[in-house]
Each structure stands twice: as C-alpha cells, then as structure tokens.
Amino acid sequence: MELAKQNWPDKYDINRLVTIQNDVDKIIGGKKTSVRRNDRYADPGDSMTLNGRTVIVEHVFPQKLREITDDDARQEGYSDLEEYKSGITSIHGEDVWDPEQVVWAHELKVA
C-alpha cells in the first residue's frame, strides 16, 4: 500500500511507541527490530532511549495487516505470522485482526 508522505497522519509521541518491558528487552537484545502500531509514532531518523540505549527509527511505512509476512512477524519478535497474529489478538481481541486494517511499521536499530 502506498500512501504519499505528505498525506501521512501526524505522529504521536515516540516515547509511547514501545511501552511493554518484554518488547524493550527484545529490542535491546536484537530479537525485535520492528514495531507495528495503529498510529504513526516516528519518522525515519527519530530516536528514543530504551533502558539507557539509543534506538533509531530507520524506516516507517503504512502496511495492511494482510500484507504482513512471516519475515515481518520475525522482525516483530515472533516465530511466524500465526504466532504474531495470536499475540496481537490475545492483547486486543479477535476483532482487531481485520486484513484491511492499516498499521504503521516502524523499523528500528539499536545504536
């Protein structure tokens, strides 16, 4: 899905992008290199501090849930797409997994 950057929604506070300690640990440990959220929290080049480490946002792009692959799920810290879907629906409920739902992928790198 292509969405011209000039039509991107305003971004939320980057410090709200990752709030679950388990996710922070996975990012610092290199097991999670992307975060998908319903809203946009950063632009490429933005950074945040997690557990005293600087994490840089390398890429940000919109993606429909139906476009998420096993590779994307592994970047999220899961073994495959089914495990990712199960993790998301266990937190937010079954109805959240609408294949047409657009989420914002934030690809990260620990500095």
Secondary structure in CASP SS format (residue, H / E / C, confidence):
PFRMAT SS
TARGET T0000
AUTHOR 0000-0000-0000
METHOD secondary structure of the structure
MODEL  1
M C 1.00
E C 1.00
L C 1.00
A C 1.00
K H 1.00
Q H 1.00
N H 1.00
W C 1.00
P C 1.00
D C 1.00
K C 1.00
Y C 1.00
D C 1.00
I H 1.00
N H 1.00
R H 1.00
L C 1.00
V C 1.00
T C 1.00
I C 1.00
Q H 1.00
N H 1.00
D H 1.00
V H 1.00
D H 1.00
K H 1.00
I H 1.00
I H 1.00
G C 1.00
G C 1.00
K C 1.00
K C 1.00
T C 1.00
S E 1.00
V E 1.00
R E 1.00
R E 1.00
N C 1.00
D C 1.00
R C 1.00
Y C 1.00
A C 1.00
D C 1.00
P C 1.00
G C 1.00
D C 1.00
S E 1.00
M E 1.00
T E 1.00
L E 1.00
N C 1.00
G C 1.00
R E 1.00
T E 1.00
V E 1.00
I E 1.00
V E 1.00
E E 1.00
H E 1.00
V E 1.00
F E 1.00
P E 1.00
Q E 1.00
K E 1.00
L H 1.00
R H 1.00
E H 1.00
I C 1.00
T C 1.00
D H 1.00
D H 1.00
D H 1.00
A H 1.00
R H 1.00
Q H 1.00
E C 1.00
G C 1.00
Y C 1.00
S C 1.00
D C 1.00
L H 1.00
E H 1.00
E H 1.00
Y H 1.00
K H 1.00
S H 1.00
G H 1.00
I H 1.00
T H 1.00
S H 1.00
I H 1.00
H H 1.00
G C 1.00
E H 1.00
D H 1.00
V H 1.00
W C 1.00
D C 1.00
P C 1.00
E C 1.00
Q C 1.00
V E 1.00
V E 1.00
W E 1.00
A E 1.00
H E 1.00
E E 1.00
L E 1.00
K E 1.00
V E 1.00
A C 1.00
END
